[in-house]
Every structure is written in C-alpha cells, then in structure tokens.
Amino acid sequence: RKAHKADHQAKAAERFKHADTDGDGAISRAEAGKNAPRLAQKFDLIDGNKDGKLTQDELRAYREAKRIRKEKA
C-alpha cells in the first residue's frame, strides 16, 4: 500500500512539473489550458484561495476532499 501511494505521489509530482512550464511552483490558468486540460476544466474548484494559480497543496486538498466525498457516498 505504501509503495502504491509513493508511486501515485511521484506520478502526480511529475504531472505537476510537466504542467508548470515556467517552473514557478504553481500552475496558472494558461499553463493548465495548454498542458493539463483536465485540470483546466476544474481550475476554479481546485484554486482554493482564488489567486489564479494551482499549487501542489491545493491539488492535494482537492484530491483529499474528493476521496472523502467518495467514501461517504
């Protein structure tokens, strides 16, 4: 289970790095639109502080909230 979680986290980090083309540690709406269309579709839901950028923390929080909702269903 731990290996699966670590593998998932590594893949998520790689996808983030691919989408963050300017390397500033956040994915802008433009970067998402160009490099991560699925993220772009949910951008406003994921952008917790509404600053127009997605951080790894915001993506983790979104995934965790989604997981909790799924468990309750």
N, CA and C atoms as an extended XYZ file, in Angstrom:
219
Properties=species:S:1:pos:R:3:atomname:S:1:resname:S:1:resid:I:1 pbc="F F F"
N         0.828       -1.208        0.000 N   ARG     1
C         0.000        0.000        0.000 CA  ARG     1
C         0.865        1.262        0.000 C   ARG     1
N         1.917        1.260        0.838 N   LYS     2
C         2.808        2.426        0.887 CA  LYS     2
C         3.493        2.642       -0.450 C   LYS     2
N         3.915        1.550       -1.096 N   ALA     3
C         4.582        1.667       -2.393 CA  ALA     3
C         3.622        2.247       -3.425 C   ALA     3
N         2.361        1.829       -3.363 N   HIS     4
C         1.359        2.349       -4.299 CA  HIS     4
C         1.166        3.848       -4.081 C   HIS     4
N         1.083        4.266       -2.826 N   LYS     5
C         0.886        5.688       -2.517 CA  LYS     5
C         2.098        6.506       -2.974 C   LYS     5
N         3.294        5.992       -2.729 N   ALA     6
C         4.510        6.696       -3.142 CA  ALA     6
C         4.575        6.803       -4.657 C   ALA     6
N         4.196        5.743       -5.356 N   ASP     7
C         4.179        5.756       -6.822 CA  ASP     7
C         3.170        6.781       -7.327 C   ASP     7
N         2.010        6.814       -6.711 N   HIS     8
C         0.973        7.776       -7.099 CA  HIS     8
C         1.457        9.209       -6.873 C   HIS     8
N         2.100        9.449       -5.738 N   GLN     9
C         2.610       10.789       -5.437 CA  GLN     9
C         3.699       11.199       -6.422 C   GLN     9
N         4.560       10.247       -6.792 N   ALA    10
C         5.626       10.543       -7.752 CA  ALA    10
C         5.033       10.899       -9.115 C   ALA    10
N         4.024       10.165       -9.535 N   LYS    11
C         3.378       10.449      -10.819 CA  LYS    11
C         2.682       11.810      -10.776 C   LYS    11
N         2.022       12.117       -9.664 N   ALA    12
C         1.343       13.410       -9.527 CA  ALA    12
C         2.366       14.547       -9.580 C   ALA    12
N         3.504       14.367       -8.927 N   ALA    13
C         4.545       15.392       -8.940 CA  ALA    13
C         5.096       15.584      -10.349 C   ALA    13
N         5.246       14.499      -11.089 N   GLU    14
C         5.751       14.584      -12.460 CA  GLU    14
C         4.749       15.316      -13.357 C   GLU    14
N         3.453       15.011      -13.202 N   ARG    15
C         2.423       15.707      -13.982 CA  ARG    15
C         2.407       17.197      -13.644 C   ARG    15
N         2.574       17.522      -12.374 N   PHE    16
C         2.609       18.917      -11.945 CA  PHE    16
C         3.795       19.625      -12.609 C   PHE    16
N         4.956       18.998      -12.559 N   LYS    17
C         6.170       19.579      -13.136 CA  LYS    17
C         5.995       19.804      -14.642 C   LYS    17
N         5.355       18.857      -15.312 N   HIS    18
C         5.110       18.978      -16.757 CA  HIS    18
C         4.195       20.174      -17.049 C   HIS    18
N         3.169       20.362      -16.223 N   ALA    19
C         2.208       21.445      -16.453 CA  ALA    19
C         2.785       22.810      -16.068 C   ALA    19
N         3.662       22.842      -15.072 N   ASP    20
C         4.258       24.097      -14.587 CA  ASP    20
C         5.444       24.475      -15.469 C   ASP    20
N         5.148       24.931      -16.679 N   THR    21
C         6.201       25.151      -17.673 CA  THR    21
C         7.161       26.288      -17.318 C   THR    21
N         6.727       27.262      -16.517 N   ASP    22
C         7.652       28.342      -16.154 CA  ASP    22
C         8.410       28.039      -14.860 C   ASP    22
N         8.106       26.906      -14.229 N   GLY    23
C         8.859       26.467      -13.057 CA  GLY    23
C         8.694       27.313      -11.816 C   GLY    23
N         7.575       28.042      -11.709 N   ASP    24
C         7.393       28.906      -10.536 CA  ASP    24
C         6.727       28.198       -9.353 C   ASP    24
N         6.474       26.907       -9.483 N   GLY    25
C         5.881       26.157       -8.380 CA  GLY    25
C         4.365       26.219       -8.344 C   GLY    25
N         3.763       26.773       -9.372 N   ALA    26
C         2.305       26.851       -9.444 CA  ALA    26
C         1.889       26.716      -10.910 C   ALA    26
N         0.667       26.251      -11.116 N   ILE    27
C         0.137       26.114      -12.466 CA  ILE    27
C        -0.877       27.226      -12.691 C   ILE    27
N        -0.597       28.087      -13.647 N   SER    28
C        -1.517       29.174      -13.973 CA  SER    28
C        -2.660       28.624      -14.826 C   SER    28
N        -3.689       29.412      -14.976 N   ARG    29
C        -4.821       29.007      -15.821 CA  ARG    29
C        -4.339       28.734      -17.257 C   ARG    29
N        -3.435       29.576      -17.763 N   ALA    30
C        -2.909       29.394      -19.121 CA  ALA    30
C        -2.110       28.097      -19.232 C   ALA    30
N        -1.271       27.815      -18.221 N   GLU    31
C        -0.495       26.575      -18.236 CA  GLU    31
C        -1.420       25.361      -18.186 C   GLU    31
N        -2.446       25.435      -17.359 N   ALA    32
C        -3.392       24.324      -17.275 CA  ALA    32
C        -4.095       24.127      -18.609 C   ALA    32
N        -4.517       25.218      -19.231 N   GLY    33
C        -5.205       25.131      -20.503 CA  GLY    33
C        -4.348       24.503      -21.587 C   GLY    33
N        -3.069       24.795      -21.551 N   LYS    34
C        -2.160       24.294      -22.578 CA  LYS    34
C        -1.646       22.884      -22.278 C   LYS    34
N        -1.353       22.599      -21.004 N   ASN    35
C        -0.642       21.373      -20.645 CA  ASN    35
C        -1.432       20.369      -19.816 C   ASN    35
N        -2.570       20.771      -19.277 N   ALA    36
C        -3.346       19.887      -18.403 CA  ALA    36
C        -4.838       20.200      -18.552 C   ALA    36
N        -5.427       19.821      -19.682 N   PRO    37
C        -6.824       20.196      -19.944 CA  PRO    37
C        -7.821       19.710      -18.890 C   PRO    37
N        -7.558       18.563      -18.286 N   ARG    38
C        -8.483       18.092      -17.238 CA  ARG    38
C        -8.425       18.998      -16.013 C   ARG    38
N        -7.236       19.486      -15.696 N   LEU    39
C        -7.102       20.453      -14.598 CA  LEU    39
C        -7.796       21.760      -14.955 C   LEU    39
N        -7.638       22.174      -16.206 N   ALA    40
C        -8.233       23.431      -16.646 CA  ALA    40
C        -9.740       23.412      -16.463 C   ALA    40
N       -10.359       22.258      -16.713 N   GLN    41
C       -11.816       22.147      -16.578 CA  GLN    41
C       -12.271       22.352      -15.136 C   GLN    41
N       -11.435       21.988      -14.179 N   LYS    42
C       -11.800       22.077      -12.754 CA  LYS    42
C       -11.020       23.164      -12.032 C   LYS    42
N       -10.391       24.044      -12.787 N   PHE    43
C        -9.470       25.032      -12.227 CA  PHE    43
C       -10.085       25.792      -11.054 C   PHE    43
N       -11.288       26.342      -11.248 N   ASP    44
C       -11.902       27.163      -10.201 CA  ASP    44
C       -12.250       26.362       -8.952 C   ASP    44
N       -12.561       25.076       -9.117 N   LEU    45
C       -12.841       24.226       -7.954 CA  LEU    45
C       -11.572       23.955       -7.149 C   LEU    45
N       -10.468       23.805       -7.844 N   ILE    46
C        -9.206       23.448       -7.194 CA  ILE    46
C        -8.505       24.666       -6.593 C   ILE    46
N        -8.655       25.831       -7.206 N   ASP    47
C        -7.973       27.059       -6.770 CA  ASP    47
C        -8.598       27.566       -5.471 C   ASP    47
N        -8.195       26.955       -4.366 N   GLY    48
C        -8.799       27.234       -3.061 CA  GLY    48
C        -8.735       28.688       -2.631 C   GLY    48
N        -7.631       29.374       -2.884 N   ASN    49
C        -7.512       30.762       -2.443 CA  ASN    49
C        -7.832       31.759       -3.559 C   ASN    49
N        -8.268       31.257       -4.697 N   LYS    50
C        -8.730       32.084       -5.824 CA  LYS    50
C        -7.687       33.102       -6.294 C   LYS    50
N        -6.416       32.653       -6.306 N   ASP    51
C        -5.358       33.557       -6.762 CA  ASP    51
C        -4.973       33.336       -8.220 C   ASP    51
N        -5.696       32.450       -8.895 N   GLY    52
C        -5.416       32.205      -10.305 CA  GLY    52
C        -4.267       31.259      -10.557 C   GLY    52
N        -3.807       30.575       -9.506 N   LYS    53
C        -2.727       29.602       -9.629 CA  LYS    53
C        -3.058       28.375       -8.788 C   LYS    53
N        -2.653       27.218       -9.299 N   LEU    54
C        -2.834       25.977       -8.555 CA  LEU    54
C        -1.492       25.537       -7.986 C   LEU    54
N        -1.480       25.311       -6.682 N   THR    55
C        -0.271       24.809       -6.028 CA  THR    55
C        -0.434       23.316       -5.771 C   THR    55
N         0.664       22.673       -5.443 N   GLN    56
C         0.588       21.250       -5.105 CA  GLN    56
C        -0.297       21.046       -3.877 C   GLN    56
N        -0.257       21.959       -2.921 N   ASP    57
C        -1.110       21.845       -1.733 CA  ASP    57
C        -2.584       21.924       -2.112 C   ASP    57
N        -2.942       22.817       -3.023 N   GLU    58
C        -4.342       22.929       -3.450 CA  GLU    58
C        -4.794       21.662       -4.182 C   GLU    58
N        -3.908       21.112       -4.992 N   LEU    59
C        -4.253       19.870       -5.687 CA  LEU    59
C        -4.425       18.723       -4.705 C   LEU    59
N        -3.554       18.634       -3.703 N   ARG    60
C        -3.684       17.594       -2.678 CA  ARG    60
C        -4.989       17.756       -1.912 C   ARG    60
N        -5.313       18.979       -1.531 N   ALA    61
C        -6.547       19.237       -0.783 CA  ALA    61
C        -7.778       18.859       -1.615 C   ALA    61
N        -7.746       19.170       -2.890 N   TYR    62
C        -8.855       18.826       -3.786 CA  TYR    62
C        -9.004       17.309       -3.875 C   TYR    62
N        -7.882       16.604       -4.089 N   ARG    63
C        -7.936       15.133       -4.183 CA  ARG    63
C        -8.431       14.511       -2.884 C   ARG    63
N        -7.979       15.046       -1.744 N   GLU    64
C        -8.397       14.512       -0.449 CA  GLU    64
C        -9.892       14.733       -0.234 C   GLU    64
N       -10.385       15.917       -0.554 N   ALA    65
C       -11.818       16.202       -0.407 CA  ALA    65
C       -12.632       15.288       -1.322 C   ALA    65
N       -12.133       15.057       -2.516 N   LYS    66
C       -12.803       14.174       -3.473 CA  LYS    66
C       -12.835       12.745       -2.936 C   LYS    66
N       -11.717       12.295       -2.341 N   ARG    67
C       -11.650       10.944       -1.770 CA  ARG    67
C       -12.641       10.792       -0.620 C   ARG    67
N       -12.731       11.803        0.222 N   ILE    68
C       -13.654       11.747        1.361 CA  ILE    68
C       -15.103       11.702        0.875 C   ILE    68
N       -15.427       12.527       -0.113 N   ARG    69
C       -16.791       12.501       -0.666 CA  ARG    69
C       -17.124       11.134       -1.228 C   ARG    69
N       -16.145       10.522       -1.896 N   LYS    70
C       -16.356        9.200       -2.497 CA  LYS    70
C       -16.617        8.150       -1.420 C   LYS    70
N       -15.870        8.226       -0.298 N   GLU    71
C       -16.043        7.267        0.783 CA  GLU    71
C       -17.414        7.406        1.446 C   GLU    71
N       -17.927        8.620        1.502 N   LYS    72
C       -19.224        8.854        2.146 CA  LYS    72
C       -20.383        8.405        1.262 C   LYS    72
N       -20.150        8.350       -0.029 N   ALA    73
C       -21.223        8.001       -0.991 CA  ALA    73
C       -21.592        6.529       -0.898 C   ALA    73
